């Protein structure tokens, strides 16, 4: 079974994926794959450049997405005997990877939380975060496609309960 976890920047996708990992799922992290492909310094330089230039970002995505998808497919093949696999990807729907998933889960948070979380974890300014969020498919649109929505505006304990409830519901089917 493949569970796709997506959402916008700073919504808590990685936290939710980690909760699925603790329940026994193997997690494939698309961001980590991008980091491996680009390297840390190139990624930082590119990010500073492309998020101010939407057309350049689209071109970069057309180059990077096939490489990331190839790595994800290799990981899926490698771990096909796993009980459950989670693909954690901010651009899961945009890249078409949602078609590989049995379930699509969208993580949501409010903008204030997104700005705080992404600012903390990525050391970005609020303006930089807003630009990145603006480049992604609107969260509302992703939510309309979702099988499950995790409301990550509350406590960690509340999010964990939602993840466990979804895990149980999936395994009942």
ROZAVEX-837913 format. One record per residue (C-alpha): residue in one letter; z, x, y. Coordinates in nm, 3 decimals, decimal comma, padded with zeros to 5 digits. Example, Ala and Ser with C-alpha at 12.3 -4.5 7.8 and 13.67 -1.06 7.14 Angstrom:
BEGIN
<a; <00,780; 01,230; -00,450>> <s; <00,714; 01,367; -00,106>> 
//
This chain:
BEGIN
<x; <00,000; 00,000; 00,000>> <x; <-00,091; 00,128; 00,346>> <x; <00,099; 00,020; 00,657>> <x; <-00,053; 00,100; 00,994>> <x; <00,201; 00,152; 01,272>> <x; <00,066; 00,149; 01,625>> <x; <00,167; 00,067; 01,979>> <x; <00,137; 00,216; 02,322>> <x; <00,284; 00,543; 02,447>> <x; <00,665; 00,542; 02,435>> <x; <00,707; 00,219; 02,240>> <x; <00,880; 00,391; 01,947>> <x; <00,607; 00,425; 01,682>> <x; <00,744; 00,752; 01,550>> <x; <01,099; 00,614; 01,535>> <x; <00,979; 00,311; 01,339>> <x; <00,769; 00,530; 01,108>> <x; <01,076; 00,744; 01,044>> <x; <01,265; 00,431; 00,943>> <x; <00,991; 00,349; 00,692>> <x; <01,015; 00,709; 00,567>> <x; <01,386; 00,659; 00,502>> <x; <01,294; 00,354; 00,292>> <x; <01,063; 00,565; 00,076>> <x; <00,724; 00,555; 00,250>> <x; <00,511; 00,865; 00,297>> <x; <00,425; 00,896; 00,669>> <x; <00,098; 01,033; 00,805>> <x; <00,142; 01,116; 01,174>> <x; <-00,191; 01,116; 01,361>> <x; <-00,038; 01,291; 01,664>> <x; <00,073; 01,582; 01,445>> <x; <-00,279; 01,607; 01,304>> <x; <-00,423; 01,621; 01,657>> <x; <-00,170; 01,892; 01,745>> <x; <-00,279; 02,096; 01,441>> <x; <-00,648; 02,054; 01,526>> <x; <-00,620; 02,138; 01,896>> <x; <-00,321; 02,368; 01,908>> <x; <-00,041; 02,329; 02,160>> <x; <-00,185; 02,512; 02,460>> <x; <-00,535; 02,361; 02,431>> <x; <-00,387; 02,013; 02,392>> <x; <-00,178; 02,047; 02,708>> <x; <-00,470; 02,181; 02,912>> <x; <-00,704; 01,908; 02,785>> <x; <-00,450; 01,633; 02,848>> <x; <-00,407; 01,739; 03,208>> <x; <-00,782; 01,726; 03,254>> <x; <-00,904; 01,424; 03,055>> <x; <-00,651; 01,158; 03,151>> <x; <-00,783; 01,170; 03,509>> <x; <-01,140; 01,137; 03,382>> <x; <-01,193; 00,834; 03,155>> <x; <-01,549; 00,931; 03,056>> <x; <-01,437; 01,279; 02,956>> <x; <-01,153; 01,128; 02,754>> <x; <-01,401; 00,903; 02,570>> <x; <-01,619; 01,206; 02,489>> <x; <-01,318; 01,400; 02,362>> <x; <-01,212; 01,104; 02,145>> <x; <-01,562; 01,085; 01,996>> <x; <-01,522; 01,448; 01,892>> <x; <-01,157; 01,437; 01,780>> <x; <-01,141; 01,097; 01,604>> <x; <-01,373; 01,192; 01,314>> <x; <-01,170; 01,509; 01,254>> <x; <-00,841; 01,321; 01,261>> <x; <-00,978; 01,045; 01,036>> <x; <-01,100; 01,306; 00,787>> <x; <-00,751; 01,459; 00,771>> <x; <-00,592; 01,116; 00,733>> <x; <-00,831; 01,028; 00,448>> <x; <-00,741; 01,356; 00,276>> <x; <-00,370; 01,273; 00,315>> <x; <-00,427; 00,921; 00,180>> <x; <-00,604; 01,064; -00,124>> <x; <-00,334; 01,328; -00,175>> <x; <-00,055; 01,069; -00,166>> <x; <-00,233; 00,776; -00,331>> <x; <00,040; 00,755; -00,595>> <x; <00,303; 00,693; -00,325>> <x; <00,459; 00,349; -00,330>> <x; <00,379; 00,305; 00,038>> <x; <00,200; 00,511; 00,301>> <x; <00,248; 00,465; 00,675>> <x; <-00,023; 00,576; 00,916>> <x; <00,146; 00,634; 01,252>> <x; <-00,132; 00,640; 01,513>> <x; <-00,142; 00,533; 01,878>> <x; <-00,518; 00,470; 01,854>> <x; <-00,514; 00,315; 01,507>> <x; <-00,712; 00,007; 01,612>> <x; <-00,938; 00,190; 01,859>> <x; <-01,039; 00,441; 01,590>> <x; <-01,103; 00,173; 01,326>> <x; <-00,828; 00,308; 01,098>> <x; <-00,664; -00,034; 01,096>> <x; <-00,938; -00,140; 00,851>> <x; <-00,784; 00,098; 00,594>> <x; <-00,443; -00,068; 00,624>> <x; <-00,303; -00,350; 00,415>> <x; <-00,068; -00,437; 00,701>> <x; <-00,088; -00,370; 01,074>> <x; <00,243; -00,334; 01,254>> <x; <00,262; -00,308; 01,634>> <x; <00,569; -00,167; 01,809>> <x; <00,641; -00,304; 02,156>> <x; <00,876; -00,205; 02,436>> <x; <00,887; -00,275; 02,807>> <x; <00,725; -00,042; 03,060>> <x; <01,057; 00,091; 03,188>> <x; <01,150; 00,197; 02,833>> <x; <00,806; 00,345; 02,774>> <x; <00,830; 00,551; 03,092>> <x; <01,178; 00,673; 02,999>> <x; <01,100; 00,756; 02,636>> <x; <00,765; 00,924; 02,698>> <x; <00,902; 01,109; 02,999>> <x; <01,186; 01,241; 02,786>> <x; <00,990; 01,332; 02,473>> <x; <00,671; 01,460; 02,638>> <x; <00,805; 01,586; 02,971>> <x; <00,551; 01,381; 03,165>> <x; <00,579; 01,222; 03,508>> <x; <00,579; 00,843; 03,537>> <x; <00,234; 00,861; 03,694>> <x; <00,099; 01,065; 03,400>> <x; <00,248; 00,819; 03,152>> <x; <00,098; 00,520; 03,335>> <x; <-00,246; 00,687; 03,329>> <x; <-00,220; 00,745; 02,954>> <x; <-00,104; 00,391; 02,886>> <x; <-00,391; 00,257; 03,096>> <x; <-00,641; 00,449; 02,879>> <x; <-00,519; 00,275; 02,563>> <x; <-00,604; -00,071; 02,434>> <x; <-00,363; -00,319; 02,597>> <x; <-00,055; -00,379; 02,384>> <x; <-00,107; -00,757; 02,400>> <x; <-00,450; -00,718; 02,241>> <x; <-00,307; -00,504; 01,959>> <x; <-00,029; -00,757; 01,907>> <x; <-00,286; -01,034; 01,850>> <x; <-00,427; -00,828; 01,560>> <x; <-00,088; -00,746; 01,408>> <x; <00,057; -00,874; 01,083>> <x; <00,402; -00,778; 01,213>> <x; <00,545; -00,696; 01,556>> <x; <00,854; -00,480; 01,601>> <x; <01,036; -00,561; 01,924>> <x; <01,180; -00,222; 02,016>> <x; <01,338; -00,334; 02,343>> <x; <01,684; -00,363; 02,191>> <x; <01,917; -00,131; 02,005>> <x; <01,818; 00,117; 01,738>> <x; <02,021; -00,090; 01,491>> <x; <01,818; -00,400; 01,581>> <x; <01,491; -00,211; 01,532>> <x; <01,613; -00,080; 01,198>> <x; <01,694; -00,436; 01,085>> <x; <01,343; -00,550; 01,179>> <x; <01,190; -00,262; 00,982>> <x; <01,403; -00,341; 00,675>> <x; <01,315; -00,712; 00,699>> <x; <00,943; -00,631; 00,717>> <x; <00,976; -00,385; 00,426>> <x; <01,142; -00,654; 00,215>> <x; <00,884; -00,916; 00,312>> <x; <00,597; -00,684; 00,223>> <x; <00,742; -00,615; -00,120>> <x; <00,797; -00,986; -00,190>> <x; <00,422; -01,050; -00,160>> 
//
